[in-house]
Amino acid sequence: MRFNMESTSPRTFRANLKEYMDMADEKPIRIQKREGNACVLMSEEYYEGLLNEISSLQKSLLSANQALKGETTEYKIGDKDRLKRFKK
């Protein structure tokens, strides 16, 4: 899946490093090498957001998979045992 993002060459990127780093605070920048390989420059905040989203989606998929397999636990209102899973 490709997103519409600013794209540049390594040479232009090096020549305008500060400007591209400032731009990356707003949105990711694609740095396209001549051979076809590319890198993406993004802010740390954007990167951490992606990692959090991936983690959240993984947990959702695991939960859905457990539910499909019938690996669920029923808890009643006021049941203190339901809190055991949060204690380590």
Phi, psi and omega in degrees: 000128180250139176254151177284109180220161177300139181230145180210170176266160178302322181297312179294322179299312180298319182291335184233040187307310183300316181297318180291325177294321176295319179296324182293341174295332182267318181202156180297149179242129179266128179248106188264119175280158181298326183288350179112339177288149180223155174237160178234129176258127179215162179291156178298322180298317179296316180298314179297324176298318177297316179298318178295320179295318178299314180299316180297317179294321178298316179297320179297317179295318178297318179296316179296320179296317178297319179296319179295327179277355182079017181271061180243161178235131180267133177239142177265153178299131180087357180285113182288341179295337181296340181274348182302326184293342180269348181268136180239000000 
